[in-house]
Amino acid sequence: MKATPSKAMTQLIGDVRNAIPFDTPLSRLCDGPCTGCSKKLLEFLDTELEDWELRLRQGDVPTLGDIQRLAKRSRKIYGVLRRNGLVAN
């Protein structure tokens, strides 16, 4: 049985929140060389996730494109965080 778009988005949000260290201290985020601003990327992604959580609670149904865009954005940000040494491979 296929998951509904809302369930798929909820699952994606949960997976992203589990995989990405949103609670990393600022002193660690800005420690050493980086290939992108980890702090800004984490803030941006957290805002995106919060927006979708609110929209889902209000009954908004995401499209497959919405799910794919959030997944792609999350993968890219995860890659930057990995290159910056904030997440393990």
PyMOL Python script that loads the backbone (N, CA, C, O; Angstrom):
from pymol import cmd

cmd.read_pdbstr("""\
ATOM      1  N   MET A   1       0.834  -1.181   0.000  1.00  0.00           N
ATOM      2  CA  MET A   1       0.000   0.000   0.000  1.00  0.00           C
ATOM      3  C   MET A   1       0.880   1.245   0.000  1.00  0.00           C
ATOM      4  O   MET A   1       1.832   1.343   0.774  1.00  0.00           O
ATOM      5  N   LYS A   2       0.561   2.171  -0.853  1.00  0.00           N
ATOM      6  CA  LYS A   2       1.344   3.403  -0.952  1.00  0.00           C
ATOM      7  C   LYS A   2       1.006   4.362   0.183  1.00  0.00           C
ATOM      8  O   LYS A   2      -0.126   4.413   0.665  1.00  0.00           O
ATOM      9  N   ALA A   3       2.015   5.118   0.594  1.00  0.00           N
ATOM     10  CA  ALA A   3       1.804   6.147   1.609  1.00  0.00           C
ATOM     11  C   ALA A   3       1.145   7.357   0.957  1.00  0.00           C
ATOM     12  O   ALA A   3       1.371   7.644  -0.218  1.00  0.00           O
ATOM     13  N   THR A   4       0.342   8.051   1.723  1.00  0.00           N
ATOM     14  CA  THR A   4      -0.253   9.279   1.213  1.00  0.00           C
ATOM     15  C   THR A   4       0.846  10.344   1.152  1.00  0.00           C
ATOM     16  O   THR A   4       1.855  10.228   1.848  1.00  0.00           O
ATOM     17  N   PRO A   5       0.662  11.369   0.337  1.00  0.00           N
ATOM     18  CA  PRO A   5       1.678  12.428   0.287  1.00  0.00           C
ATOM     19  C   PRO A   5       1.944  13.048   1.660  1.00  0.00           C
ATOM     20  O   PRO A   5       3.089  13.361   1.990  1.00  0.00           O
ATOM     21  N   SER A   6       0.901  13.225   2.450  1.00  0.00           N
ATOM     22  CA  SER A   6       1.086  13.817   3.787  1.00  0.00           C
ATOM     23  C   SER A   6       1.930  12.914   4.685  1.00  0.00           C
ATOM     24  O   SER A   6       2.799  13.392   5.415  1.00  0.00           O
ATOM     25  N   LYS A   7       1.672  11.614   4.627  1.00  0.00           N
ATOM     26  CA  LYS A   7       2.462  10.670   5.430  1.00  0.00           C
ATOM     27  C   LYS A   7       3.908  10.618   4.937  1.00  0.00           C
ATOM     28  O   LYS A   7       4.841  10.531   5.736  1.00  0.00           O
ATOM     29  N   ALA A   8       4.085  10.673   3.612  1.00  0.00           N
ATOM     30  CA  ALA A   8       5.436  10.658   3.047  1.00  0.00           C
ATOM     31  C   ALA A   8       6.212  11.899   3.486  1.00  0.00           C
ATOM     32  O   ALA A   8       7.393  11.807   3.823  1.00  0.00           O
ATOM     33  N   MET A   9       5.554  13.056   3.481  1.00  0.00           N
ATOM     34  CA  MET A   9       6.223  14.296   3.897  1.00  0.00           C
ATOM     35  C   MET A   9       6.541  14.235   5.387  1.00  0.00           C
ATOM     36  O   MET A   9       7.620  14.651   5.808  1.00  0.00           O
ATOM     37  N   THR A  10       5.620  13.728   6.177  1.00  0.00           N
ATOM     38  CA  THR A  10       5.860  13.601   7.621  1.00  0.00           C
ATOM     39  C   THR A  10       7.046  12.682   7.882  1.00  0.00           C
ATOM     40  O   THR A  10       7.880  12.969   8.741  1.00  0.00           O
ATOM     41  N   GLN A  11       7.123  11.586   7.148  1.00  0.00           N
ATOM     42  CA  GLN A  11       8.244  10.650   7.294  1.00  0.00           C
ATOM     43  C   GLN A  11       9.555  11.314   6.893  1.00  0.00           C
ATOM     44  O   GLN A  11      10.568  11.161   7.576  1.00  0.00           O
ATOM     45  N   LEU A  12       9.535  12.052   5.787  1.00  0.00           N
ATOM     46  CA  LEU A  12      10.732  12.754   5.328  1.00  0.00           C
ATOM     47  C   LEU A  12      11.197  13.760   6.376  1.00  0.00           C
ATOM     48  O   LEU A  12      12.387  13.833   6.685  1.00  0.00           O
ATOM     49  N   ILE A  13      10.272  14.526   6.917  1.00  0.00           N
ATOM     50  CA  ILE A  13      10.621  15.516   7.944  1.00  0.00           C
ATOM     51  C   ILE A  13      11.261  14.821   9.150  1.00  0.00           C
ATOM     52  O   ILE A  13      12.266  15.296   9.680  1.00  0.00           O
ATOM     53  N   GLY A  14      10.684  13.709   9.579  1.00  0.00           N
ATOM     54  CA  GLY A  14      11.248  12.966  10.707  1.00  0.00           C
ATOM     55  C   GLY A  14      12.640  12.436  10.407  1.00  0.00           C
ATOM     56  O   GLY A  14      13.532  12.496  11.254  1.00  0.00           O
ATOM     57  N   ASP A  15      12.824  11.915   9.196  1.00  0.00           N
ATOM     58  CA  ASP A  15      14.139  11.403   8.803  1.00  0.00           C
ATOM     59  C   ASP A  15      15.185  12.513   8.782  1.00  0.00           C
ATOM     60  O   ASP A  15      16.312  12.321   9.237  1.00  0.00           O
ATOM     61  N   VAL A  16      14.808  13.670   8.253  1.00  0.00           N
ATOM     62  CA  VAL A  16      15.735  14.805   8.181  1.00  0.00           C
ATOM     63  C   VAL A  16      16.084  15.274   9.588  1.00  0.00           C
ATOM     64  O   VAL A  16      17.251  15.523   9.891  1.00  0.00           O
ATOM     65  N   ARG A  17      15.084  15.394  10.439  1.00  0.00           N
ATOM     66  CA  ARG A  17      15.334  15.850  11.816  1.00  0.00           C
ATOM     67  C   ARG A  17      16.238  14.868  12.575  1.00  0.00           C
ATOM     68  O   ARG A  17      17.020  15.285  13.430  1.00  0.00           O
ATOM     69  N   ASN A  18      16.136  13.573  12.268  1.00  0.00           N
ATOM     70  CA  ASN A  18      16.987  12.575  12.918  1.00  0.00           C
ATOM     71  C   ASN A  18      18.409  12.579  12.361  1.00  0.00           C
ATOM     72  O   ASN A  18      19.358  12.292  13.091  1.00  0.00           O
ATOM     73  N   ALA A  19      18.566  12.899  11.084  1.00  0.00           N
ATOM     74  CA  ALA A  19      19.874  12.799  10.430  1.00  0.00           C
ATOM     75  C   ALA A  19      20.725  14.060  10.569  1.00  0.00           C
ATOM     76  O   ALA A  19      21.952  13.987  10.519  1.00  0.00           O
ATOM     77  N   ILE A  20      20.091  15.199  10.740  1.00  0.00           N
ATOM     78  CA  ILE A  20      20.821  16.463  10.741  1.00  0.00           C
ATOM     79  C   ILE A  20      20.867  17.030  12.156  1.00  0.00           C
ATOM     80  O   ILE A  20      19.838  17.118  12.826  1.00  0.00           O
ATOM     81  N   PRO A  21      22.062  17.416  12.610  1.00  0.00           N
ATOM     82  CA  PRO A  21      22.236  17.890  13.993  1.00  0.00           C
ATOM     83  C   PRO A  21      21.845  19.362  14.181  1.00  0.00           C
ATOM     84  O   PRO A  21      22.706  20.241  14.227  1.00  0.00           O
ATOM     85  N   PHE A  22      20.540  19.614  14.287  1.00  0.00           N
ATOM     86  CA  PHE A  22      20.055  20.993  14.442  1.00  0.00           C
ATOM     87  C   PHE A  22      20.482  21.609  15.772  1.00  0.00           C
ATOM     88  O   PHE A  22      20.496  22.832  15.910  1.00  0.00           O
ATOM     89  N   ASP A  23      20.825  20.786  16.737  1.00  0.00           N
ATOM     90  CA  ASP A  23      21.190  21.286  18.074  1.00  0.00           C
ATOM     91  C   ASP A  23      22.690  21.490  18.251  1.00  0.00           C
ATOM     92  O   ASP A  23      23.158  21.652  19.378  1.00  0.00           O
ATOM     93  N   THR A  24      23.448  21.483  17.165  1.00  0.00           N
ATOM     94  CA  THR A  24      24.895  21.674  17.249  1.00  0.00           C
ATOM     95  C   THR A  24      25.198  23.073  17.788  1.00  0.00           C
ATOM     96  O   THR A  24      24.645  24.056  17.295  1.00  0.00           O
ATOM     97  N   PRO A  25      26.072  23.172  18.796  1.00  0.00           N
ATOM     98  CA  PRO A  25      26.411  24.489  19.351  1.00  0.00           C
ATOM     99  C   PRO A  25      27.079  25.388  18.299  1.00  0.00           C
ATOM    100  O   PRO A  25      27.804  24.918  17.423  1.00  0.00           O
ATOM    101  N   LEU A  26      26.815  26.676  18.414  1.00  0.00           N
ATOM    102  CA  LEU A  26      27.374  27.651  17.477  1.00  0.00           C
ATOM    103  C   LEU A  26      28.893  27.591  17.454  1.00  0.00           C
ATOM    104  O   LEU A  26      29.505  27.777  16.401  1.00  0.00           O
ATOM    105  N   SER A  27      29.505  27.335  18.598  1.00  0.00           N
ATOM    106  CA  SER A  27      30.967  27.274  18.646  1.00  0.00           C
ATOM    107  C   SER A  27      31.510  26.145  17.762  1.00  0.00           C
ATOM    108  O   SER A  27      32.614  26.255  17.229  1.00  0.00           O
ATOM    109  N   ARG A  28      30.759  25.086  17.607  1.00  0.00           N
ATOM    110  CA  ARG A  28      31.194  23.977  16.747  1.00  0.00           C
ATOM    111  C   ARG A  28      30.838  24.244  15.283  1.00  0.00           C
ATOM    112  O   ARG A  28      31.556  23.814  14.381  1.00  0.00           O
ATOM    113  N   LEU A  29      29.738  24.946  15.050  1.00  0.00           N
ATOM    114  CA  LEU A  29      29.325  25.250  13.675  1.00  0.00           C
ATOM    115  C   LEU A  29      30.352  26.123  12.966  1.00  0.00           C
ATOM    116  O   LEU A  29      30.618  25.947  11.777  1.00  0.00           O
ATOM    117  N   CYS A  30      30.912  27.046  13.693  1.00  0.00           N
ATOM    118  CA  CYS A  30      31.824  28.027  13.091  1.00  0.00           C
ATOM    119  C   CYS A  30      33.275  27.778  13.493  1.00  0.00           C
ATOM    120  O   CYS A  30      34.051  28.719  13.655  1.00  0.00           O
ATOM    121  N   ASP A  31      33.632  26.515  13.651  1.00  0.00           N
ATOM    122  CA  ASP A  31      34.973  26.152  14.062  1.00  0.00           C
ATOM    123  C   ASP A  31      35.746  25.583  12.874  1.00  0.00           C
ATOM    124  O   ASP A  31      35.481  24.463  12.438  1.00  0.00           O
ATOM    125  N   GLY A  32      36.684  26.338  12.359  1.00  0.00           N
ATOM    126  CA  GLY A  32      37.526  25.852  11.267  1.00  0.00           C
ATOM    127  C   GLY A  32      37.000  26.225   9.897  1.00  0.00           C
ATOM    128  O   GLY A  32      36.005  26.939   9.773  1.00  0.00           O
ATOM    129  N   PRO A  33      37.674  25.738   8.874  1.00  0.00           N
ATOM    130  CA  PRO A  33      37.288  26.066   7.495  1.00  0.00           C
ATOM    131  C   PRO A  33      35.963  25.392   7.131  1.00  0.00           C
ATOM    132  O   PRO A  33      35.639  24.317   7.636  1.00  0.00           O
ATOM    133  N   CYS A  34      35.219  26.036   6.259  1.00  0.00           N
ATOM    134  CA  CYS A  34      33.962  25.439   5.827  1.00  0.00           C
ATOM    135  C   CYS A  34      33.709  25.765   4.358  1.00  0.00           C
ATOM    136  O   CYS A  34      34.251  26.726   3.811  1.00  0.00           O
ATOM    137  N   THR A  35      32.870  24.938   3.736  1.00  0.00           N
ATOM    138  CA  THR A  35      32.554  25.124   2.328  1.00  0.00           C
ATOM    139  C   THR A  35      31.225  25.828   2.134  1.00  0.00           C
ATOM    140  O   THR A  35      30.824  26.090   1.000  1.00  0.00           O
ATOM    141  N   GLY A  36      30.549  26.132   3.200  1.00  0.00           N
ATOM    142  CA  GLY A  36      29.271  26.828   3.190  1.00  0.00           C
ATOM    143  C   GLY A  36      28.948  27.171   4.626  1.00  0.00           C
ATOM    144  O   GLY A  36      29.471  26.540   5.546  1.00  0.00           O
ATOM    145  N   CYS A  37      28.117  28.136   4.831  1.00  0.00           N
ATOM    146  CA  CYS A  37      27.800  28.541   6.200  1.00  0.00           C
ATOM    147  C   CYS A  37      26.823  27.549   6.825  1.00  0.00           C
ATOM    148  O   CYS A  37      25.622  27.593   6.555  1.00  0.00           O
ATOM    149  N   SER A  38      27.340  26.667   7.650  1.00  0.00           N
ATOM    150  CA  SER A  38      26.528  25.628   8.278  1.00  0.00           C
ATOM    151  C   SER A  38      25.403  26.233   9.105  1.00  0.00           C
ATOM    152  O   SER A  38      24.284  25.720   9.111  1.00  0.00           O
ATOM    153  N   LYS A  39      25.698  27.310   9.795  1.00  0.00           N
ATOM    154  CA  LYS A  39      24.687  27.953  10.651  1.00  0.00           C
ATOM    155  C   LYS A  39      23.506  28.421   9.808  1.00  0.00           C
ATOM    156  O   LYS A  39      22.355  28.147  10.150  1.00  0.00           O
ATOM    157  N   LYS A  40      23.773  29.109   8.734  1.00  0.00           N
ATOM    158  CA  LYS A  40      22.696  29.617   7.879  1.00  0.00           C
ATOM    159  C   LYS A  40      21.937  28.478   7.209  1.00  0.00           C
ATOM    160  O   LYS A  40      20.714  28.537   7.080  1.00  0.00           O
ATOM    161  N   LEU A  41      22.653  27.447   6.786  1.00  0.00           N
ATOM    162  CA  LEU A  41      21.996  26.306   6.152  1.00  0.00           C
ATOM    163  C   LEU A  41      21.080  25.581   7.135  1.00  0.00           C
ATOM    164  O   LEU A  41      19.969  25.193   6.774  1.00  0.00           O
ATOM    165  N   LEU A  42      21.534  25.397   8.365  1.00  0.00           N
ATOM    166  CA  LEU A  42      20.703  24.745   9.375  1.00  0.00           C
ATOM    167  C   LEU A  42      19.467  25.590   9.694  1.00  0.00           C
ATOM    168  O   LEU A  42      18.369  25.053   9.843  1.00  0.00           O
ATOM    169  N   GLU A  43      19.641  26.890   9.797  1.00  0.00           N
ATOM    170  CA  GLU A  43      18.509  27.777  10.064  1.00  0.00           C
ATOM    171  C   GLU A  43      17.504  27.714   8.915  1.00  0.00           C
ATOM    172  O   GLU A  43      16.296  27.640   9.137  1.00  0.00           O
ATOM    173  N   PHE A  44      18.021  27.745   7.679  1.00  0.00           N
ATOM    174  CA  PHE A  44      17.152  27.690   6.506  1.00  0.00           C
ATOM    175  C   PHE A  44      16.361  26.389   6.482  1.00  0.00           C
ATOM    176  O   PHE A  44      15.146  26.405   6.288  1.00  0.00           O
ATOM    177  N   LEU A  45      17.045  25.261   6.678  1.00  0.00           N
ATOM    178  CA  LEU A  45      16.372  23.972   6.619  1.00  0.00           C
ATOM    179  C   LEU A  45      15.383  23.810   7.766  1.00  0.00           C
ATOM    180  O   LEU A  45      14.294  23.272   7.567  1.00  0.00           O
ATOM    181  N   ASP A  46      15.740  24.260   8.944  1.00  0.00           N
ATOM    182  CA  ASP A  46      14.832  24.180  10.082  1.00  0.00           C
ATOM    183  C   ASP A  46      13.562  24.979   9.800  1.00  0.00           C
ATOM    184  O   ASP A  46      12.463  24.533  10.130  1.00  0.00           O
ATOM    185  N   THR A  47      13.706  26.143   9.198  1.00  0.00           N
ATOM    186  CA  THR A  47      12.548  26.965   8.841  1.00  0.00           C
ATOM    187  C   THR A  47      11.668  26.253   7.817  1.00  0.00           C
ATOM    188  O   THR A  47      10.442  26.281   7.921  1.00  0.00           O
ATOM    189  N   GLU A  48      12.294  25.616   6.830  1.00  0.00           N
ATOM    190  CA  GLU A  48      11.545  24.864   5.817  1.00  0.00           C
ATOM    191  C   GLU A  48      10.761  23.727   6.474  1.00  0.00           C
ATOM    192  O   GLU A  48       9.588  23.521   6.164  1.00  0.00           O
ATOM    193  N   LEU A  49      11.405  22.994   7.374  1.00  0.00           N
ATOM    194  CA  LEU A  49      10.741  21.881   8.042  1.00  0.00           C
ATOM    195  C   LEU A  49       9.596  22.371   8.917  1.00  0.00           C
ATOM    196  O   LEU A  49       8.515  21.782   8.918  1.00  0.00           O
ATOM    197  N   GLU A  50       9.828  23.444   9.658  1.00  0.00           N
ATOM    198  CA  GLU A  50       8.768  24.007  10.500  1.00  0.00           C
ATOM    199  C   GLU A  50       7.586  24.464   9.655  1.00  0.00           C
ATOM    200  O   GLU A  50       6.433  24.266  10.037  1.00  0.00           O
ATOM    201  N   ASP A  51       7.870  25.073   8.510  1.00  0.00           N
ATOM    202  CA  ASP A  51       6.810  25.518   7.609  1.00  0.00           C
ATOM    203  C   ASP A  51       5.958  24.333   7.150  1.00  0.00           C
ATOM    204  O   ASP A  51       4.729  24.408   7.153  1.00  0.00           O
ATOM    205  N   TRP A  52       6.619  23.236   6.754  1.00  0.00           N
ATOM    206  CA  TRP A  52       5.869  22.069   6.308  1.00  0.00           C
ATOM    207  C   TRP A  52       5.126  21.403   7.455  1.00  0.00           C
ATOM    208  O   TRP A  52       4.019  20.901   7.260  1.00  0.00           O
ATOM    209  N   GLU A  53       5.710  21.388   8.645  1.00  0.00           N
ATOM    210  CA  GLU A  53       5.002  20.825   9.794  1.00  0.00           C
ATOM    211  C   GLU A  53       3.713  21.598  10.056  1.00  0.00           C
ATOM    212  O   GLU A  53       2.668  21.000  10.313  1.00  0.00           O
ATOM    213  N   LEU A  54       3.786  22.916   9.991  1.00  0.00           N
ATOM    214  CA  LEU A  54       2.604  23.759  10.186  1.00  0.00           C
ATOM    215  C   LEU A  54       1.585  23.514   9.076  1.00  0.00           C
ATOM    216  O   LEU A  54       0.396  23.347   9.347  1.00  0.00           O
ATOM    217  N   ARG A  55       2.042  23.494   7.851  1.00  0.00           N
ATOM    218  CA  ARG A  55       1.140  23.273   6.720  1.00  0.00           C
ATOM    219  C   ARG A  55       0.442  21.922   6.812  1.00  0.00           C
ATOM    220  O   ARG A  55      -0.746  21.814   6.510  1.00  0.00           O
ATOM    221  N   LEU A  56       1.173  20.897   7.226  1.00  0.00           N
ATOM    222  CA  LEU A  56       0.568  19.576   7.377  1.00  0.00           C
ATOM    223  C   LEU A  56      -0.485  19.575   8.478  1.00  0.00           C
ATOM    224  O   LEU A  56      -1.545  18.969   8.319  1.00  0.00           O
ATOM    225  N   ARG A  57      -0.204  20.252   9.599  1.00  0.00           N
ATOM    226  CA  ARG A  57      -1.182  20.348  10.696  1.00  0.00           C
ATOM    227  C   ARG A  57      -2.445  21.074  10.239  1.00  0.00           C
ATOM    228  O   ARG A  57      -3.543  20.781  10.712  1.00  0.00           O
ATOM    229  N   GLN A  58      -2.282  22.018   9.319  1.00  0.00           N
ATOM    230  CA  GLN A  58      -3.428  22.784   8.817  1.00  0.00           C
ATOM    231  C   GLN A  58      -4.172  22.046   7.709  1.00  0.00           C
ATOM    232  O   GLN A  58      -5.171  22.548   7.194  1.00  0.00           O
ATOM    233  N   GLY A  59      -3.696  20.858   7.340  1.00  0.00           N
ATOM    234  CA  GLY A  59      -4.382  20.053   6.345  1.00  0.00           C
ATOM    235  C   GLY A  59      -3.890  20.215   4.921  1.00  0.00           C
ATOM    236  O   GLY A  59      -4.476  19.649   3.999  1.00  0.00           O
ATOM    237  N   ASP A  60      -2.822  20.979   4.724  1.00  0.00           N
ATOM    238  CA  ASP A  60      -2.260  21.150   3.386  1.00  0.00           C
ATOM    239  C   ASP A  60      -1.684  19.811   2.917  1.00  0.00           C
ATOM    240  O   ASP A  60      -1.025  19.110   3.686  1.00  0.00           O
ATOM    241  N   VAL A  61      -1.934  19.463   1.664  1.00  0.00           N
ATOM    242  CA  VAL A  61      -1.439  18.196   1.110  1.00  0.00           C
ATOM    243  C   VAL A  61      -0.289  18.514   0.156  1.00  0.00           C
ATOM    244  O   VAL A  61      -0.487  19.209  -0.841  1.00  0.00           O
ATOM    245  N   PRO A  62       0.913  18.011   0.453  1.00  0.00           N
ATOM    246  CA  PRO A  62       2.062  18.277  -0.419  1.00  0.00           C
ATOM    247  C   PRO A  62       1.950  17.493  -1.725  1.00  0.00           C
ATOM    248  O   PRO A  62       1.331  16.430  -1.780  1.00  0.00           O
ATOM    249  N   THR A  63       2.554  18.036  -2.757  1.00  0.00           N
ATOM    250  CA  THR A  63       2.636  17.320  -4.022  1.00  0.00           C
ATOM    251  C   THR A  63       3.913  16.487  -4.017  1.00  0.00           C
ATOM    252  O   THR A  63       4.776  16.649  -3.154  1.00  0.00           O
ATOM    253  N   LEU A  64       4.012  15.608  -4.983  1.00  0.00           N
ATOM    254  CA  LEU A  64       5.234  14.827  -5.121  1.00  0.00           C
ATOM    255  C   LEU A  64       6.422  15.762  -5.347  1.00  0.00           C
ATOM    256  O   LEU A  64       7.520  15.505  -4.853  1.00  0.00           O
ATOM    257  N   GLY A  65       6.205  16.839  -6.087  1.00  0.00           N
ATOM    258  CA  GLY A  65       7.259  17.826  -6.320  1.00  0.00           C
ATOM    259  C   GLY A  65       7.722  18.484  -5.032  1.00  0.00           C
ATOM    260  O   GLY A  65       8.918  18.709  -4.845  1.00  0.00           O
ATOM    261  N   ASP A  66       6.789  18.794  -4.147  1.00  0.00           N
ATOM    262  CA  ASP A  66       7.147  19.388  -2.851  1.00  0.00           C
ATOM    263  C   ASP A  66       8.051  18.437  -2.065  1.00  0.00           C
ATOM    264  O   ASP A  66       9.058  18.850  -1.489  1.00  0.00           O
ATOM    265  N   ILE A  67       7.678  17.175  -2.053  1.00  0.00           N
ATOM    266  CA  ILE A  67       8.451  16.169  -1.319  1.00  0.00           C
ATOM    267  C   ILE A  67       9.839  16.023  -1.932  1.00  0.00           C
ATOM    268  O   ILE A  67      10.838  15.960  -1.215  1.00  0.00           O
ATOM    269  N   GLN A  68       9.895  15.969  -3.242  1.00  0.00           N
ATOM    270  CA  GLN A  68      11.183  15.820  -3.927  1.00  0.00           C
ATOM    271  C   GLN A  68      12.084  17.034  -3.688  1.00  0.00           C
ATOM    272  O   GLN A  68      13.285  16.876  -3.469  1.00  0.00           O
ATOM    273  N   ARG A  69      11.518  18.239  -3.727  1.00  0.00           N
ATOM    274  CA  ARG A  69      12.316  19.452  -3.505  1.00  0.00           C
ATOM    275  C   ARG A  69      12.892  19.481  -2.096  1.00  0.00           C
ATOM    276  O   ARG A  69      14.066  19.800  -1.909  1.00  0.00           O
ATOM    277  N   LEU A  70      12.069  19.150  -1.107  1.00  0.00           N
ATOM    278  CA  LEU A  70      12.557  19.147   0.269  1.00  0.00           C
ATOM    279  C   LEU A  70      13.626  18.067   0.452  1.00  0.00           C
ATOM    280  O   LEU A  70      14.624  18.294   1.136  1.00  0.00           O
ATOM    281  N   ALA A  71      13.425  16.913  -0.147  1.00  0.00           N
ATOM    282  CA  ALA A  71      14.419  15.837  -0.041  1.00  0.00           C
ATOM    283  C   ALA A  71      15.734  16.259  -0.690  1.00  0.00           C
ATOM    284  O   ALA A  71      16.805  16.021  -0.130  1.00  0.00           O
ATOM    285  N   LYS A  72      15.665  16.877  -1.854  1.00  0.00           N
ATOM    286  CA  LYS A  72      16.877  17.315  -2.558  1.00  0.00           C
ATOM    287  C   LYS A  72      17.616  18.386  -1.758  1.00  0.00           C
ATOM    288  O   LYS A  72      18.837  18.328  -1.613  1.00  0.00           O
ATOM    289  N   ARG A  73      16.877  19.355  -1.245  1.00  0.00           N
ATOM    290  CA  ARG A  73      17.478  20.411  -0.429  1.00  0.00           C
ATOM    291  C   ARG A  73      18.152  19.817   0.799  1.00  0.00           C
ATOM    292  O   ARG A  73      19.265  20.202   1.158  1.00  0.00           O
ATOM    293  N   SER A  74      17.474  18.886   1.431  1.00  0.00           N
ATOM    294  CA  SER A  74      18.007  18.254   2.642  1.00  0.00           C
ATOM    295  C   SER A  74      19.286  17.480   2.340  1.00  0.00           C
ATOM    296  O   SER A  74      20.247  17.542   3.107  1.00  0.00           O
ATOM    297  N   ARG A  75      19.302  16.746   1.218  1.00  0.00           N
ATOM    298  CA  ARG A  75      20.511  15.997   0.833  1.00  0.00           C
ATOM    299  C   ARG A  75      21.682  16.937   0.570  1.00  0.00           C
ATOM    300  O   ARG A  75      22.809  16.656   0.977  1.00  0.00           O
ATOM    301  N   LYS A  76      21.420  18.047  -0.106  1.00  0.00           N
ATOM    302  CA  LYS A  76      22.491  19.004  -0.395  1.00  0.00           C
ATOM    303  C   LYS A  76      23.045  19.610   0.892  1.00  0.00           C
ATOM    304  O   LYS A  76      24.261  19.720   1.054  1.00  0.00           O
ATOM    305  N   ILE A  77      22.173  19.999   1.792  1.00  0.00           N
ATOM    306  CA  ILE A  77      22.614  20.577   3.056  1.00  0.00           C
ATOM    307  C   ILE A  77      23.360  19.538   3.878  1.00  0.00           C
ATOM    308  O   ILE A  77      24.368  19.859   4.506  1.00  0.00           O
ATOM    309  N   TYR A  78      22.888  18.315   3.885  1.00  0.00           N
ATOM    310  CA  TYR A  78      23.587  17.231   4.588  1.00  0.00           C
ATOM    311  C   TYR A  78      25.001  17.071   4.028  1.00  0.00           C
ATOM    312  O   TYR A  78      25.951  16.884   4.788  1.00  0.00           O
ATOM    313  N   GLY A  79      25.141  17.142   2.714  1.00  0.00           N
ATOM    314  CA  GLY A  79      26.458  17.032   2.083  1.00  0.00           C
ATOM    315  C   GLY A  79      27.404  18.131   2.525  1.00  0.00           C
ATOM    316  O   GLY A  79      28.580  17.873   2.784  1.00  0.00           O
ATOM    317  N   VAL A  80      26.904  19.354   2.615  1.00  0.00           N
ATOM    318  CA  VAL A  80      27.742  20.467   3.074  1.00  0.00           C
ATOM    319  C   VAL A  80      28.147  20.243   4.530  1.00  0.00           C
ATOM    320  O   VAL A  80      29.304  20.452   4.896  1.00  0.00           O
ATOM    321  N   LEU A  81      27.201  19.823   5.349  1.00  0.00           N
ATOM    322  CA  LEU A  81      27.503  19.564   6.762  1.00  0.00           C
ATOM    323  C   LEU A  81      28.527  18.438   6.900  1.00  0.00           C
ATOM    324  O   LEU A  81      29.391  18.488   7.776  1.00  0.00           O
ATOM    325  N   ARG A  82      28.432  17.430   6.043  1.00  0.00           N
ATOM    326  CA  ARG A  82      29.405  16.340   6.068  1.00  0.00           C
ATOM    327  C   ARG A  82      30.792  16.850   5.695  1.00  0.00           C
ATOM    328  O   ARG A  82      31.778  16.505   6.346  1.00  0.00           O
ATOM    329  N   ARG A  83      30.871  17.668   4.654  1.00  0.00           N
ATOM    330  CA  ARG A  83      32.170  18.229   4.243  1.00  0.00           C
ATOM    331  C   ARG A  83      32.752  19.132   5.330  1.00  0.00           C
ATOM    332  O   ARG A  83      33.971  19.240   5.466  1.00  0.00           O
ATOM    333  N   ASN A  84      31.881  19.778   6.100  1.00  0.00           N
ATOM    334  CA  ASN A  84      32.335  20.638   7.192  1.00  0.00           C
ATOM    335  C   ASN A  84      32.623  19.858   8.472  1.00  0.00           C
ATOM    336  O   ASN A  84      32.999  20.448   9.485  1.00  0.00           O
ATOM    337  N   GLY A  85      32.448  18.536   8.433  1.00  0.00           N
ATOM    338  CA  GLY A  85      32.770  17.699   9.585  1.00  0.00           C
ATOM    339  C   GLY A  85      31.732  17.688  10.685  1.00  0.00           C
ATOM    340  O   GLY A  85      32.043  17.327  11.820  1.00  0.00           O
ATOM    341  N   LEU A  86      30.492  18.080  10.373  1.00  0.00           N
ATOM    342  CA  LEU A  86      29.456  18.137  11.406  1.00  0.00           C
ATOM    343  C   LEU A  86      28.609  16.880  11.471  1.00  0.00           C
ATOM    344  O   LEU A  86      27.919  16.652  12.465  1.00  0.00           O
ATOM    345  N   VAL A  87      28.648  16.065  10.436  1.00  0.00           N
ATOM    346  CA  VAL A  87      27.941  14.781  10.454  1.00  0.00           C
ATOM    347  C   VAL A  87      28.886  13.704   9.934  1.00  0.00           C
ATOM    348  O   VAL A  87      29.768  13.963   9.114  1.00  0.00           O
ATOM    349  N   ALA A  88      28.677  12.497  10.431  1.00  0.00           N
ATOM    350  CA  ALA A  88      29.495  11.369   9.977  1.00  0.00           C
ATOM    351  C   ALA A  88      28.994  10.899   8.626  1.00  0.00           C
ATOM    352  O   ALA A  88      27.851  11.162   8.252  1.00  0.00           O
ATOM    353  N   ASN A  89      29.829  10.221   7.916  1.00  0.00           N
ATOM    354  CA  ASN A  89      29.468   9.710   6.604  1.00  0.00           C
ATOM    355  C   ASN A  89      28.499   8.616   6.734  1.00  0.00           C
ATOM    356  O   ASN A  89      28.069   8.050   5.729  1.00  0.00           O
TER     357      ASN A  89
END
""", "prot")
cmd.dss("prot")
cmd.show_as("cartoon", "prot")
cmd.util.cbc("prot")
cmd.orient("prot")
